[in-house]
Amino acid sequence: MEKKNITMSITLADRIRLAAVLIFLVSGILDAAEVIKLGAYQGSLALVGAASLLIMAASFVLRKKESRTLRFFRKMVIAAAVLELTLFQLPSYNMIMGDYPVKTIFPADFVISEGNYTVNSENKSVTINGTEQVILDLRQLDMAVGTVMASVNFGNNTKRVQLKADMADETNIEPRNDIASNVIVRGDVDSAYMACQFSGEVSRLRLKFSCFNEGDTATIKAIHLNHTVPFDISPIRFGFLVFAVTLCYGITVSGFLKRPFRQNGKFTVISISALTAAAVALASAIIMIKLPEEGFLSRWERKAGDQITQEIVDAFENKQVSLLMEPSPELMAMEKPYDWSARDLEGVKYEWDHVYYKGKYYSYYGIAPVITCFLPYHKLTGNYFANDMAVWIFSCIGLVFLGFTYIAIVKRWLRSVPSGCIIAGFIILLSVCGIWFSVGRATFYEIEIASGFMYLNAGAYFLISANILSNGKISLVRTALSSLCLGLAVLSRPTLAVYAVCAVVFVAMSVKRSSDKLTGRAAFVSCAAVPIGSLAAVQMWYNYARFGSPFDFGIQYSLTINDFVNSQFHLIFVLILLYNFIFAVPSFTIDYPYITTPFGRLNANGYFFSDAGNTSGILFLALPSFGYLLSGHALRYLPDRRTKLRYAVMIGLPCVIMPLVIMCSAWESGYAVRYTADFSWEIVIGALLVLFWLYRKSCNETKRALFRGFMALSVMASVILNTVQIIPFAFNQNDYPEICRAMQDIIAFWN
């Protein structure tokens, strides 16, 4: 008892000293940087208050139960708070050393030249127009310059303004061109400040302003020199350092998180459910941020749609498989209508990316979202579904079923794996699942991807929870639901038919186990075959009605980037896809967007289409994917050849072979980052199963500890690599400069 009291008194003393140190540190920083009057005071105090509450909460728990992870958490709170108030506010300390007099200069007092501009003589402001540079030249300044702050009013549609500076100082009598640069973003007050590292007094300062788009306007109201850059406290950066790093530490060393799932099942399921909810909320936030100006409600009252949400709907309501629009006589008269250059050269009017076959327009896109969602919605409301709302709904439901699928896998095969590793695996899975590229660019191309993602995840969940692949009584209802969902996945994206083939193999493997009676086995086969077989019949009839063959989906007749009727197969096109989807190495830089992956064409001497945006290979986006290299070692732990073959098929077929088939099959249509939703999560789940199986079988605690550390490292790498590459894809700098600037502020604290 005495020992416990001593420990508590020391802990209390530590907290008092910590509070005193933090208060002293913050007070000193605020005083030195003179940021109180600039608004950083409140943000800094809020940070200290949040840090203190987190430390007190952790200390309260520690009174009742010792925990290495909670002790580490307290240290991370302190470290993150100190870093946030010091290193991460580096621009605010730019002028601590030296004499920097504050000065305000109106633009009209500069010598103005070049560009398209107007001067307001009353308030001495200058309005710039368009992309031409307007130069404000100030000679005989003769003072030290530590910061340049431009006060800007933006035009109605203007979102950002470029500022570049030339200057002459004590080291150079002539101006150094573009020695400083900054992008001032609408709505981001901190972006107006540009920290400068000049040498001594500046004799001449030349500021060059320009907009990024023709038609943009901005009014430069004043130029403020040597105003201290205010603190930019980032809750996201602070929270990531505290919680993400602590989680990784806990995965590695926490006794609680080292407990197997069978002991921590409830906590693990709650954690996975919370992560799923967070993913759904994030997907919803991305969609809502990108809503058009008309707002959310307007998306449900659309009187027009696109090829999938309107044209196929109208055709089906008119009881026909061809689209209602008629091809132009010029198109029907062409000898080579599928040649893109020929159509443009002759000025032929045609519908882009529509299927043209024997004088009719068709669509090669899947009909599952049409018959299950878009057509009923139009029948009920008279309105057409919005493509972004469709992607949103399908993606969120797909994420929920991804969580269900993962939990179902864990309950059946991973009950002896530490809960921390299981949670880490799911974070990686969410990061790399590929659906974020559809959510980030929710056009009609992404509707089929999101629909297939949803139905495939639902089919996988019902297949696994039906106990088709595991011990336990097989559920006929879930078997039928799995068959139905997998069939709808194929009707969304024919590419996903490879997973339906997997399901057929799995059902065949389980027929004997389904029942001891012939009638029971017949019922099982019927539940597995009838739903997907019926949908397959619908698809085959649809194909035959359009193109005269039940196996012709019609994509080769599309009026798009290439003449698919005459395009030739080349092996290097397949290698390009395999390299970029699997092996492409991320490149790191100190400039935005900080992590990029150059698209590798392997020096192919031919036309190969690649869509806007790309990402790193799956091996780097999800480091556990390297676990397949240990597959042979994992099979050694299985008792006999039959069991080895069974598990090799269960993992190798859906998680390795079929994803490779999907990648290779895209050789004709080219590379698009949205395709990763078709195979990424399957690859990662298979690799995790291999690694977790080896962890279960290992008796070496050192190897186990190293594996837990590897999973912690993989979580950090996956979240960072995926997030930093997804954000620039979803939010381009021209349309969403404030989001891109926020990402820059979080990462590039030195700017």
Stockholm file with secondary structure:
# STOCKHOLM 1.0

chainA/1-751         MEKKNITMSITLADRIRLAAVLIFLVSGILDAAEVIKLGAYQGSLALVGAASLLIMAASFVLRKKESRTLRFFRKMVIAAAVLELTLFQLPSYNMIMGDYPVKTIFPADFVISEGNYTVNSENKSVTINGTEQVILDLRQLDMAVGTVMASVNFGNNTKRVQLKADMADETNIEPRNDIASNVIVRGDVDSAYMACQFSGEVSRLRLKFSCFNEGDTATIKAIHLNHTVPFDISPIRFGFLVFAVTLCYGITVSGFLKRPFRQNGKFTVISISALTAAAVALASAIIMIKLPEEGFLSRWERKAGDQITQEIVDAFENKQVSLLMEPSPELMAMEKPYDWSARDLEGVKYEWDHVYYKGKYYSYYGIAPVITCFLPYHKLTGNYFANDMAVWIFSCIGLVFLGFTYIAIVKRWLRSVPSGCIIAGFIILLSVCGIWFSVGRATFYEIEIASGFMYLNAGAYFLISANILSNGKISLVRTALSSLCLGLAVLSRPTLAVYAVCAVVFVAMSVKRSSDKLTGRAAFVSCAAVPIGSLAAVQMWYNYARFGSPFDFGIQYSLTINDFVNSQFHLIFVLILLYNFIFAVPSFTIDYPYITTPFGRLNANGYFFSDAGNTSGILFLALPSFGYLLSGHALRYLPDRRTKLRYAVMIGLPCVIMPLVIMCSAWESGYAVRYTADFSWEIVIGALLVLFWLYRKSCNETKRALFRGFMALSVMASVILNTVQIIPFAFNQNDYPEICRAMQDIIAFWN
#=GR chainA/1-751 SS CHHHHHHHHHHHHHHHHHHHHHHHHHHHHHHHHTCGGGTHHHHHHHHHHHHHHHHHHHHHHHHHSCCHHHHHHHHHHHHHHHHHHTGGGGGGGTTSSSCCCCEEECGGGSEEESSSEEEETTTTEEEEESSSCEEEEEEEEEEECSEEEEEEEECTTCCEEEEEEEEEETTEEEEEEEEEEEEEETTCGGGGEEECCCCSEEEEEEEEEEESSTTCEEEEEEEEESCCCCCCCCHHHHHIIIIIHHHHHHHHHCTTTTSBHHHHHHHHHHHHHHHHHHHHHHHHHHHHHTCCTTCTGGGGSBSCCCIIIIIHHHHHHTTCSSCSSCCCHHHHHCSCTTCHHHHHHTTCCCCTTCEEETTEEECCSCSHHIIIIIHHHHHHHSCBCCHHHHHHHHHHHHHHHHHHHHHHHHHHHCTTSBHHHHHHHHHHHHHHSSTHHHHHTCSHHHHHHHHHHHHHHHHHHHHHHTTSSSSSCCCHHHHHHHHHHHHHHHHHCGGGHHHHHHHHHHHHHHHHHHCSSHHHHHHHHHHHHHHHHHHHHHHHHHHHHHHSCTTCCCGGGBCSSSCTTTCCCCHHHHHHHHIIIIICCCEECSSTTSEECCCCCTTCSSCCCBCSCCCCCHHHHSGGGGGGGGHHHHHTTSSSHHHHHHHHHHHHIIIIIHHHHHHHHTTTTCBCGGGGGGTHHHHHHHHHHHHHHHHHHCCCHHHHHHHHHHHHHHHHHHHHHHHHHHHHHHSCTTTCHHHHHHHHHHHCTTC
#=GC SS_cons         CHHHHHHHHHHHHHHHHHHHHHHHHHHHHHHHHTCGGGTHHHHHHHHHHHHHHHHHHHHHHHHHSCCHHHHHHHHHHHHHHHHHHTGGGGGGGTTSSSCCCCEEECGGGSEEESSSEEEETTTTEEEEESSSCEEEEEEEEEEECSEEEEEEEECTTCCEEEEEEEEEETTEEEEEEEEEEEEEETTCGGGGEEECCCCSEEEEEEEEEEESSTTCEEEEEEEEESCCCCCCCCHHHHHIIIIIHHHHHHHHHCTTTTSBHHHHHHHHHHHHHHHHHHHHHHHHHHHHHTCCTTCTGGGGSBSCCCIIIIIHHHHHHTTCSSCSSCCCHHHHHCSCTTCHHHHHHTTCCCCTTCEEETTEEECCSCSHHIIIIIHHHHHHHSCBCCHHHHHHHHHHHHHHHHHHHHHHHHHHHCTTSBHHHHHHHHHHHHHHSSTHHHHHTCSHHHHHHHHHHHHHHHHHHHHHHTTSSSSSCCCHHHHHHHHHHHHHHHHHCGGGHHHHHHHHHHHHHHHHHHCSSHHHHHHHHHHHHHHHHHHHHHHHHHHHHHHSCTTCCCGGGBCSSSCTTTCCCCHHHHHHHHIIIIICCCEECSSTTSEECCCCCTTCSSCCCBCSCCCCCHHHHSGGGGGGGGHHHHHTTSSSHHHHHHHHHHHHIIIIIHHHHHHHHTTTTCBCGGGGGGTHHHHHHHHHHHHHHHHHHCCCHHHHHHHHHHHHHHHHHHHHHHHHHHHHHHSCTTTCHHHHHHHHHHHCTTC
//
